[in-house]
Amino acid sequence: MLPAGPLFVADQLPDSNPVKKSALAYKAAYEKAYGAGSVATFGGHAWDAGQLLAATAPTALKRAQPGTVEFRRALREAFEATKNLAVSHGIINMSQQDHLGFDQRSARDSRDQG
């Protein structure tokens, strides 16, 4: 077993895998900037954080203005309400008890071809 997210094998994932699109989008953007074969999984975590923020900030902005306690509360609540967000390292399903959000679909087994 290798502890790495689906980004590491994105091009090998079946088209039906919901992570593939986001992982390949990140990989393409990174390699366009830094050259073919340069992508590493670490930058994918920052990409995923950006994807999470892009998915949740509009909801928080409807409730409060940035820089306020109310906005930070609204953003946290939007994070915690995130369901089935496909990012480069897996599928995010947040809750008040789970701020990591990744489930077993984020793990890849070297024997698993899908």
C-alpha positions, 0 to 999 in steps of 0.5 A, a space after each residue: 500500500 502506498 499512502 497517496 490520494 487518487 491524484 497520484 493515479 488520476 489518469 488510470 481511474 475509470 471515467 466513471 470515477 468522480 475524482 478523475 475530472 478534478 484530479 486531471 484538471 489540477 494535473 493539467 494546470 500544474 504541468 502547463 505551468 511547470 512542465 510535463 511530469 512535474 506534478 506531485 500530490 502535495 500541491 493537490 491538497 492546496 487545489 482541493 482547499 481552493 475547490 472547497 472554498 470556491 464551493 462554500 464561499 458563495 453561500 457564506 457571502 449570502 449571509 455575511 460580509 468577509 472579515 466578520 464573525 458572522 462570515 466566519 461562522 457562515 463559512 464554517 457552516 457551509 464547509 460542514 454542509 459540503 456533500 459529495 464534492 469531488 476534488 483531486 484527492 477524493 470526495 469530500 463530505 463534511 460534518 460538524 464532527 468531520 472536518 477532513 471529509 474524505 471517505 473510503 472512496 479517497 483511498 486507492 489500492 494498488 490492486 484496484 484498477 478503478 
